[in-house]
């Protein structure tokens, strides 16, 4: 009986350890799933969006307002950042896009959903997502997703071979190899897959994300999705010739975060793409994980 009792105690201990490990893995994957779900929401928002007035409003990420484009004196823009961009751009040109294969960049998005839930009650959901990636001195990535009116927040940081996920104020360290099959870089929407055709320049010499840019207007013909578009623009940096900002407003039917998929939801979206010097980002272990 003593031997059986010892075996039983040992078996229970193993089962508890297995349950703890399973809970830990589920939490890690749940945090990662929130990040990847945010990517899907970005794709929804990127082809719809709108405010009642149809006017552009500043969007916020982590409580800070994204800078609205401001006019730069034409002579200064021409002298420091090259000539005005072409009258039209071909959105199929891969040189316009910063992709997840770039060695170092920051990307953030802010999306606001205004609609109703399945009961007809007004429902607002805001999503902000920030990604930082660099390859020097070692491959490092940081992802932060905050959903207001939905799942809450999740953070994942991968530095070399070690990863950390933070969910519900709890840290879950994990080996980077354990996320095999989940591409964390999918957190950054692939804008090139969302827009196509030619776009016309409508403004020049705008300061956006620290770059002097030219602004191009997109129409519904430029959108791969058939969602209802109200307005959309891209801002092309003169230094580098890439799209540093994408804006869209319109309407879409979506069930994201409990919205009624049978009713139109107003959606406003902003993407910001900013290339940086490789190794210049300060990607560190989340504070709760460093305790």
C-alpha positions as CSV (number, residue, x, y, z in Angstrom):
1,X,0.0,0.0,0.0
2,X,2.9,2.3,0.8
3,X,4.4,1.7,-2.6
4,X,1.0,2.2,-4.3
5,X,0.5,5.4,-2.3
6,X,3.9,6.7,-3.3
7,X,3.2,5.9,-6.9
8,X,-0.2,7.7,-6.7
9,X,1.4,10.8,-5.1
10,X,4.1,10.8,-7.8
11,X,1.5,10.4,-10.6
12,X,-0.6,13.3,-9.2
13,X,2.5,15.5,-9.0
14,X,3.3,14.7,-12.7
15,X,-0.3,15.4,-13.7
16,X,-0.2,18.8,-11.8
17,X,3.0,19.7,-13.6
18,X,1.6,18.7,-16.9
19,X,-1.6,20.8,-16.2
20,X,0.6,23.8,-15.2
21,X,2.7,23.4,-18.4
22,X,-0.5,23.1,-20.5
23,X,-1.9,26.3,-18.8
24,X,1.3,28.1,-19.5
25,X,1.4,27.0,-23.1
26,X,-2.3,27.9,-23.6
27,X,-1.6,31.4,-22.1
28,X,1.4,31.9,-24.4
29,X,-0.6,30.8,-27.5
30,X,-3.6,32.9,-26.4
31,X,-1.3,36.0,-26.2
32,X,0.1,35.1,-29.7
33,X,-3.4,34.5,-31.1
34,X,-4.5,38.0,-29.9
35,X,-1.6,39.4,-31.8
36,X,-2.5,37.4,-35.0
37,X,-6.2,38.2,-34.6
38,X,-5.2,41.9,-34.5
39,X,-3.6,41.3,-37.8
40,X,-6.9,40.1,-39.2
41,X,-8.6,43.2,-37.8
42,X,-6.0,45.3,-39.5
43,X,-6.9,43.7,-42.8
44,X,-10.6,44.4,-42.1
45,X,-10.0,48.0,-41.2
46,X,-7.5,48.6,-44.0
47,X,-10.2,48.3,-46.6
48,X,-13.1,50.0,-44.9
49,X,-13.4,53.0,-42.2
50,X,-15.3,56.2,-41.3
51,X,-16.3,58.9,-38.9
52,X,-19.8,60.5,-39.0
53,X,-18.4,63.7,-40.5
54,X,-16.1,61.9,-42.9
55,X,-13.2,64.1,-41.6
56,X,-9.9,62.7,-40.6
57,X,-9.4,62.4,-36.9
58,X,-6.1,61.9,-35.0
59,X,-5.7,58.3,-33.9
60,X,-4.0,57.1,-30.7
61,X,-1.7,54.3,-29.9
62,X,-0.9,53.7,-26.2
63,X,-2.5,57.0,-25.3
64,X,-0.4,59.1,-27.7
65,X,-1.8,60.9,-30.7
66,X,-0.4,59.9,-34.0
67,X,0.9,63.1,-35.8
68,X,-1.5,64.5,-38.4
69,X,0.3,65.5,-41.6
70,X,1.5,69.0,-41.5
71,X,2.6,71.2,-44.5
72,X,6.4,71.7,-45.0
73,X,7.6,74.8,-47.0
74,X,8.0,73.6,-50.6
75,X,11.5,75.1,-51.0
76,X,12.8,73.3,-47.9
77,X,11.2,70.1,-48.9
78,X,12.8,70.2,-52.4
79,X,16.2,71.1,-51.0
80,X,16.4,68.5,-48.3
81,X,14.3,65.6,-49.5
82,X,14.4,65.6,-53.2
83,X,11.9,66.7,-55.9
84,X,8.2,66.4,-55.7
85,X,6.9,62.8,-56.3
86,X,5.4,61.8,-59.7
87,X,1.8,62.7,-60.4
88,X,0.7,59.1,-60.2
89,X,2.2,56.0,-58.6
90,X,1.8,52.3,-59.5
91,X,0.6,50.6,-56.3
92,X,1.9,47.3,-57.7
93,X,5.5,48.5,-57.4
94,X,7.1,46.5,-54.6
95,X,9.6,49.3,-53.9
96,X,6.7,51.2,-52.3
97,X,6.4,48.8,-49.4
98,X,8.2,48.0,-46.2
99,X,7.5,44.3,-45.6
100,X,8.2,42.0,-42.6
101,X,11.3,40.8,-44.4
102,X,13.0,44.2,-43.8
103,X,15.9,44.0,-41.4
104,X,14.7,46.8,-39.0
105,X,11.5,48.8,-38.8
106,X,8.7,49.9,-36.5
107,X,5.1,49.5,-37.5
108,X,2.0,50.7,-35.7
109,X,-1.7,50.7,-36.4
110,X,-4.7,52.2,-34.9
111,X,-8.2,51.1,-35.8
112,X,-11.5,52.3,-34.5
113,X,-14.7,50.3,-34.9
114,X,-18.1,52.0,-34.4
115,X,-21.1,49.8,-34.8
116,X,-23.6,47.7,-32.9
117,X,-23.6,44.2,-31.3
118,X,-26.1,41.4,-32.1
119,X,-28.6,42.9,-29.6
120,X,-28.5,46.3,-31.3
121,X,-26.6,48.0,-28.6
122,X,-24.0,50.5,-29.6
123,X,-20.5,49.0,-29.5
124,X,-17.1,50.6,-29.9
125,X,-13.9,48.8,-30.2
126,X,-10.4,50.3,-30.6
127,X,-7.3,48.4,-31.5
128,X,-3.8,49.5,-31.4
129,X,-0.8,47.4,-32.4
130,X,2.9,48.2,-32.3
131,X,5.6,46.0,-33.7
132,X,9.4,46.5,-33.6
133,X,11.9,44.3,-35.5
134,X,15.6,44.3,-35.9
135,X,18.3,41.8,-36.8
136,X,21.3,43.3,-35.0
137,X,23.0,42.5,-32.6
138,X,20.6,39.5,-32.8
139,X,17.1,38.9,-34.2
140,X,14.7,40.7,-31.9
141,X,11.0,41.4,-32.2
142,X,8.5,43.1,-30.0
143,X,4.7,43.1,-30.3
144,X,2.1,44.9,-28.2
145,X,-1.6,44.7,-28.9
146,X,-4.2,46.6,-26.9
147,X,-7.9,46.0,-27.6
148,X,-10.3,48.4,-25.8
149,X,-13.8,47.0,-25.7
150,X,-12.5,43.5,-26.4
151,X,-9.9,41.0,-25.2
152,X,-7.6,43.4,-23.4
153,X,-3.9,43.5,-24.1
154,X,-1.1,41.1,-24.9
155,X,2.6,41.5,-25.4
156,X,5.2,39.2,-26.9
157,X,8.9,39.8,-27.1
158,X,11.4,37.5,-28.8
159,X,15.1,38.1,-28.3
160,X,17.3,35.6,-30.0
161,X,16.2,32.1,-29.0
162,X,14.1,33.3,-26.0
163,X,10.6,34.6,-26.0
164,X,8.3,36.2,-23.4
165,X,4.5,36.6,-23.5
166,X,2.6,38.8,-21.1
167,X,-1.1,38.2,-20.6
168,X,-3.2,39.3,-17.7
169,X,-0.2,40.8,-16.0
170,X,1.5,37.4,-15.9
171,X,4.8,36.6,-17.7
172,X,5.2,33.3,-19.6
173,X,8.7,32.7,-20.9
174,X,9.1,30.3,-23.7
175,X,11.8,29.1,-26.2
176,X,11.3,30.8,-29.5
177,X,11.3,27.3,-31.2
178,X,8.0,26.5,-29.4
179,X,6.2,29.0,-31.6
180,X,7.0,27.0,-34.8
181,X,4.1,27.4,-37.1
182,X,3.2,30.8,-35.8
183,X,4.8,33.6,-37.8
184,X,4.9,36.6,-35.5
185,X,5.7,38.9,-38.4
186,X,2.2,38.3,-39.6
187,X,1.3,41.0,-37.0
188,X,2.2,43.6,-39.7
189,X,-0.4,43.8,-42.4
190,X,0.8,43.3,-46.0
191,X,-0.5,46.5,-47.5
192,X,0.7,45.4,-51.0
193,X,-2.0,42.7,-50.9
194,X,-4.7,45.2,-50.1
195,X,-4.3,47.9,-52.7
196,X,-3.6,47.9,-56.4
197,X,-3.7,50.1,-59.6
198,X,-2.7,53.7,-60.0
199,X,-3.0,56.5,-57.4
200,X,-3.1,60.3,-58.1
201,X,-1.0,62.8,-56.1
202,X,-3.2,65.3,-54.3
203,X,-0.8,67.1,-52.0
204,X,2.9,67.7,-51.7
205,X,5.5,68.4,-49.0
206,X,3.7,66.9,-46.0
207,X,5.7,66.0,-42.9
208,X,4.6,62.6,-41.8
209,X,6.4,60.2,-39.4
210,X,9.5,62.4,-39.7
211,X,9.6,62.2,-43.5
212,X,8.7,64.8,-46.1
213,X,6.1,63.0,-48.2
214,X,3.7,63.3,-51.1
215,X,0.1,62.4,-50.5
216,X,-1.8,60.1,-53.0
217,X,-5.5,59.5,-53.0
218,X,-7.0,55.9,-53.4
219,X,-10.4,55.1,-54.6
220,X,-12.6,52.0,-54.4
221,X,-10.9,50.8,-57.6
222,X,-7.6,50.6,-55.8
223,X,-9.0,48.3,-53.1
224,X,-8.8,44.6,-53.4
225,X,-11.7,44.2,-50.9
226,X,-15.2,45.2,-52.0
227,X,-16.0,46.9,-48.7
228,X,-17.6,50.4,-48.9
229,X,-14.8,53.0,-49.0
230,X,-15.3,56.6,-48.0
231,X,-11.7,57.9,-48.4
232,X,-8.2,56.5,-48.4
233,X,-4.7,58.0,-48.8
234,X,-1.1,56.9,-48.8
235,X,1.9,59.1,-48.0
236,X,5.1,58.3,-49.9
237,X,8.4,59.4,-48.4
238,X,10.6,61.3,-50.8
239,X,13.7,59.9,-49.1
240,X,13.4,56.2,-49.9
241,X,10.3,56.3,-52.0
242,X,8.2,54.0,-49.7
243,X,4.8,54.3,-48.2
244,X,5.2,55.5,-44.6
245,X,1.5,56.0,-43.8
246,X,-1.8,54.5,-45.0
247,X,-5.2,55.9,-44.0
248,X,-8.7,54.7,-44.8
249,X,-12.2,55.4,-43.8
250,X,-15.3,53.4,-44.8
251,X,-17.8,50.7,-43.7
252,X,-17.5,47.0,-43.4
253,X,-19.6,44.1,-42.1
254,X,-17.5,42.2,-39.5
255,X,-18.1,40.1,-36.4
256,X,-14.8,41.3,-34.8
257,X,-15.0,41.5,-31.0
258,X,-18.8,40.8,-31.0
259,X,-19.9,43.3,-33.6
260,X,-23.0,42.4,-35.6
261,X,-21.9,40.9,-38.9
262,X,-25.2,41.7,-40.5
263,X,-24.9,45.4,-39.9
264,X,-22.4,47.9,-41.3
265,X,-19.6,49.1,-38.9
266,X,-17.8,52.4,-39.4
267,X,-14.1,51.8,-39.4
268,X,-11.2,54.2,-39.4
269,X,-7.7,52.9,-39.9
270,X,-4.1,54.2,-39.9
271,X,-0.9,52.2,-40.6
272,X,2.5,53.8,-40.0
273,X,5.6,52.1,-41.5
274,X,9.0,53.5,-40.4
275,X,12.3,51.9,-41.4
276,X,15.1,52.4,-38.8
277,X,18.8,51.7,-38.6
278,X,19.4,48.1,-37.7
279,X,20.4,47.7,-34.1
280,X,19.0,51.1,-33.0
281,X,15.8,49.8,-31.4
282,X,15.7,49.2,-27.6
283,X,13.9,45.9,-27.5
284,X,14.0,44.5,-24.0
285,X,12.4,41.9,-21.8
286,X,9.0,43.0,-20.6
287,X,9.1,44.6,-17.2
288,X,6.9,42.0,-15.6
289,X,9.2,39.3,-16.9
290,X,12.4,41.0,-15.6
291,X,11.3,40.9,-11.9
